[in-house]
Amino acid sequence: MSALPVDPAPVFGQDWDDLVRIWEETDAPEGCKVEIIEWIVTVSPPPSKDHNTTAALLQRRLYTVIPEDWGIYQTLGVSVPGRAGLYIPDLVVLERAAATGPGNRVPAEEVRLVVEITSRANAAHDRVGKTHGYAQAGVELFLLLDPWHSGRPTATLYGEPAGGTYRVLDTVEYGEKLTLPEPFGLELDTGIFPVS
C-alpha cells in the first residue's frame, strides 16, 4: 500500500510514511477505529449501539436524496492534508467512482458530506481537531451529531470552508429539524436519533 502525500515534513522524529505504516500495522481489537489525528495515531473503542443506530437512521435518509452514482460509506478513510490526518468518519458521502479501486482511503477533496457522531471517548477529537481538519481540507459539508454535548444533544451543520475554518450553517437540539442544503435538500428530524 502506498502512503498518501500528506504533509511529509517530519515531526517528533516521525514522517508521514512512518505514521501511515504504524496506522496500517496497528492491531487494534475488532471494531475499534484507528485514525491519525494531528500526527498522532489514535485508537477509539467500538461505538455503542445508540451510535450505530444513529448512523443507520441517517444513512437510510441520505439514500433517499443522493444521486444514483453516489455512495455512503462507514469505514472509508479520508486523507486530510495539512492537518497530518487520516480520519475514519462515521459516514462519508461521495461519488462512487472516487471510492472504487484499490486502497482504503480517499482524498478529502472528493468528499461531499462527512458525518461524525461523538462518543464519550472521542468527543474532543470530533468537536475540535476533526472540525478544523475537514475545514482546512475543504470538505463541503460536515455534520456533527453530538449526543454528549453538555447534557443537551445537538446537531451542528458546518459548511462554506475558508481559510481552515467553517461557517456554522445551523445548530439544533435533538428533536428539532435541520436542513442539509443542496445537493441533498434533506430536512432531517433529529428527534429520530437515540440519546445516550
C-alpha positions in Angstrom: 0.0 0.0 0.0 1.4 3.4 -0.9 1.4 6.3 1.5 -0.6 9.4 0.8 1.2 12.7 0.1 0.0 14.5 3.2 2.4 16.9 5.0 5.6 14.9 4.5 7.5 17.2 7.0 8.9 15.2 9.9 7.5 15.9 13.3 8.9 14.4 16.6 11.2 12.2 14.6 8.4 10.7 12.5 7.5 11.4 8.9 4.2 10.8 7.2 5.2 7.5 5.7 6.2 6.2 9.2 2.8 7.2 10.6 0.9 5.6 7.8 2.9 2.4 8.3 2.1 2.4 12.0 -1.6 3.1 11.2 -1.7 0.2 8.7 0.1 -2.2 11.1 -1.8 -1.3 14.3 -3.5 -4.4 15.5 -6.5 -2.9 17.3 -9.2 -5.1 18.8 -12.1 -5.8 16.5 -14.5 -2.9 16.0 -12.0 -0.3 17.1 -11.3 2.7 14.9 -7.6 3.6 14.2 -7.0 7.1 12.9 -4.2 9.6 12.5 -5.3 12.9 14.1 -2.8 15.8 14.1 0.3 13.5 13.8 -1.0 11.0 16.5 -2.1 7.5 15.8 -5.3 7.1 17.9 -7.4 4.0 18.7 -11.1 4.5 19.7 -13.2 1.8 21.2 -16.1 0.3 19.2 -19.1 2.5 19.0 -22.2 1.9 21.2 -25.5 0.5 19.9 -27.0 4.0 20.0 -24.1 5.4 18.0 -24.6 2.6 15.3 -28.4 3.2 15.3 -27.9 6.9 14.7 -25.6 6.2 11.8 -28.0 3.7 10.3 -31.0 6.0 10.6 -29.1 8.9 9.0 -27.8 6.7 6.2 -31.3 5.5 5.4 -32.5 9.1 5.0 -29.5 10.2 3.0 -30.0 7.3 0.5 -33.4 8.9 -0.4 -31.8 12.1 -1.7 -28.4 11.4 -3.1 -27.8 10.8 -6.8 -27.7 7.2 -8.0 -23.9 7.4 -8.7 -23.0 8.4 -5.1 -22.4 6.2 -2.2 -22.4 6.4 1.6 -19.5 4.6 3.4 -19.0 3.8 7.1 -15.4 2.6 7.2 -13.7 4.6 4.5 -10.6 6.6 5.4 -10.4 10.2 4.5 -6.9 11.8 3.9 -6.8 15.3 5.4 -3.8 17.3 4.0 -2.3 20.0 6.1 -3.5 18.5 9.4 -1.5 15.3 9.2 -4.6 13.3 9.4 -6.2 10.2 8.2 -9.8 10.1 9.6 -12.4 7.3 9.6 -15.7 9.3 9.8 -18.9 7.6 10.8 -20.4 8.4 7.4 -18.8 9.7 4.2 -20.8 10.7 1.1 -19.1 11.0 -2.2 -19.3 9.9 -5.8 -19.0 6.1 -6.0 -16.2 6.4 -8.7 -14.0 8.1 -6.1 -14.4 5.2 -3.7 -13.8 2.5 -6.3 -10.5 0.7 -6.7 -7.7 -0.5 -4.5 -6.9 1.0 -1.1 -9.0 2.1 1.9 -9.0 5.9 1.8 -9.9 8.8 -0.4 -8.6 12.4 -0.5 -10.8 14.8 1.5 -11.5 17.0 -1.6 -13.6 14.1 -3.1 -16.0 14.1 -0.1 -19.4 15.9 -0.4 -20.5 15.3 3.2 -18.8 13.9 6.2 -20.6 12.9 9.4 -19.1 12.4 12.8 -21.2 11.1 15.8 -19.5 11.8 19.1 -18.8 9.2 21.7 -17.6 9.8 25.1 -14.2 8.6 24.1 -13.8 10.8 21.0 -15.9 13.9 21.5 -13.0 16.3 21.8 -11.4 15.0 18.6 -14.7 15.3 16.7 -15.6 18.7 18.0 -12.2 20.4 17.6 -9.4 18.5 15.7 -11.5 16.9 13.0 -13.7 20.0 12.5 -10.6 22.0 11.8 -9.1 19.3 9.7 -12.2 18.9 7.5 -12.5 22.6 7.0 -8.8 23.0 6.1 -9.2 20.2 3.6 -12.2 21.9 2.0 -14.8 19.3 2.8 -18.0 21.0 1.6 -20.3 19.9 4.5 -19.6 18.5 7.9 -22.5 17.3 10.1 -21.5 16.8 13.8 -24.1 14.8 15.7 -23.2 15.3 19.4 -25.3 13.3 21.9 -22.8 14.2 24.6 -22.9 18.0 24.2 -23.3 19.5 27.7 -26.3 17.3 28.6 -28.3 18.5 25.6 -27.7 16.6 22.4 -27.1 18.8 19.4 -26.7 18.5 15.7 -24.4 21.1 14.0 -24.0 21.6 10.3 -20.8 23.2 9.2 -20.2 24.5 5.6 -18.5 27.1 3.4 -15.0 26.2 4.4 -12.5 29.1 4.0 -9.1 29.7 5.5 -9.2 26.5 7.5 -12.4 27.2 9.3 -16.1 26.5 8.8 -19.1 28.7 9.0 -21.8 27.2 11.2 -24.8 26.8 8.9 -27.2 25.6 11.6 -27.2 24.1 15.2 -30.3 22.4 16.7 -31.0 20.4 19.7 -32.1 16.8 19.1 -35.8 16.9 18.5 -35.6 19.9 16.1 -35.2 19.8 12.3 -32.0 20.6 10.5 -31.9 21.1 6.7 -29.0 19.8 4.6 -28.7 22.1 1.7 -28.5 21.1 -2.0 -27.4 18.8 -3.5 -29.0 17.0 -0.6 -32.1 19.1 0.1 -33.0 17.0 3.1 -35.0 18.2 6.1 -33.7 16.0 8.9 -35.7 15.4 12.0 -33.1 14.9 14.7 -35.7 13.6 17.1 -35.2 10.2 15.5 -31.8 9.8 17.0 -31.4 8.0 20.3 -30.0 9.9 23.2 -27.3 8.0 25.2 
